[in-house]
Amino acid sequence: MASKGRKEQVPTVRSRRLASILREKRDASGLSVTVAAEKAYLAPSWVYRAEKANCRPEPNNVAAILRVYGVTDEDEIRYIA
């Protein structure tokens, strides 16, 4: 049940796909949620929510975390973000 005043967001296909990509990239990088968040100057809860498709992450935050994961191709970053 959603808390009072908050609507539950149903993840879209795009947000689930992004969540999957972010999790795969983090796993491949070998970083924990906490370390990845710290390196990207994001809260660990942001990384967790993004990987669970529980938020709509801003493209600049997605780009920052992808760079931490070692993605260097700017076209790939723009496509994913």
N, C-alpha and C positions, 0 to 999 in steps of 0.2 A: 504494500500500500504506500502511495506517495505521501510524503509529509505535507502538512497543511500549507497551502499556498504554492506548492511546487507540483508541476505536472511531470509525470514520467515521460521520458523521451524514449521512443522506440528507435533503436539504431537503424539507420538506412543501410542499403546495400553498400553504398560508397563508404560510410563510416566503418562498417564491418570489414570491408576490404582494406581500408587504411589501417585499422587496428591489427589485422593479420600481418600486414607488411611491416608495421612498426615492431611487432613482437619478433618476427623472423629476423629482422635486421639487428635487433638488440641481442637475440640469441646468438647470431653469427658473430657479433662483436665480442661476446663473452662478458659483457658488462651486466651488473645487477641493476635493478630499477633505481636504487639509491645512487649508485655511482654515475649512471647515465644522466639522471636528473641533475646531479651536482655539476657535472661537466657542461651541461647545456644551460645552467642557471635556471632550472625549472624545479618545481616541487615534485617530489616522488609521487604524490597523489595524482599529479597531472599525467605522468607517464603511465601509471596504473590505469587511470580512467581512459586515456587514449587507446591503450592496448585492449581494453574491454569494450570499446565503442560507447562509453558512457559520457562522452562529451563531444563537442564540436571544436576541435583544436584549430587555433589560428594557423594559417599557412607559415608564418614566420617562425612559430614554435616548432612546427613539424620540420621545417628546413633546418633549424638549429639542432634538433635531436638526430636527424639523419646525418648531419656532418659529424656529430659525436660518434655515430655508428660507423663512420668511415666512408660514407657515400660522398664522392667528390664530383661526380658528374652533375653539373648544374641543370642540364636538361632532365635528368632522372629526378632530381630533387623537385623541380618545378612540376613534373608530371605527377609525382606522388603527393606533394603538398597541395 
